[in-house]
Amino acid sequence: MGLIFDIKRYAINDGPGIRTTIFMKGCPLSCVWCHNPEGLSCRKQKLYTKKKCIGCNTCVKACPQKALTWTSEGIVTDRSLCDLCGTCAEVCPSMAMEISGTEYSIDYLMKEIGKETVFMDRSEGGVTFCGGEPLLHPEMLLELLRRCGELGIHRAVDTTLFARPEIVREVMEHSELFLVDLKQMDTVKHELYCGVPNELILSNLRLIAEAGYKFHIRIPLIEGINADEENMVQSAAFLSSLPWEHRTVNLLLYHDIGKSKHDKLGTIYNPNQYPMATPSEETVQRCTDIFNRYGIDVIIGG
């Protein structure tokens, strides 16, 4: 059993073709711009959307732990009492209450993946394991990858690469593609903005490149974090030093969609108030020109 916080069907930005994306809960990074904060914790979490709440008090009455109270600010949860049983989410008529994290067996997930194989086959798609960080759950991930491989399903792993090299090597043997975000080349800044240093990530990226394994690079481009010329030159120089056939990066322009999810979780988005903004057209062009000078093509988005 593993905690899954979403199963996305007909995904078109998580690898080639039409895909089913499985989101596994838990991540060793804590990027301040994370757009899936409900995937950071390895435990179940409750989300509450105040604007959806109709004030019917159905959840208050149904809660077996008496952990919910209706106030002028909406439903308030006493987290010392709440055991995340999910009853409130089950009975809420407006879906204002949600539980992030559902335990699914490998057999169940394979049945869900199997429902979509006709679309995968026609589009040359497959399945993508995402997160959070799927490499945090190597036993479950590897079993799913093996079973998908037996069915001839294309397998991609969307990963931070912050994992032991032996795990990376084993996952390589049972998948066809890694999707990797390159966030910041300076390890001190990387730890500041993402919670961990980047040496292991860069080492693993070189490991998979030198093994001849296929990977795609995506860079979340954020003004104030990593869109400066120095970081872009260092990123392009590092990538150009790898034995890498694809030689294309996707620049993902910053958005703050994660903020509304933090509101639902009752947590704080960018608590240290680091300056972050969507890069200007001029900045995007400058970054594109830098990568082009190093022989690397650029795609905006994707």
Disulfide bonds with the S-S distance in Angstrom:
none
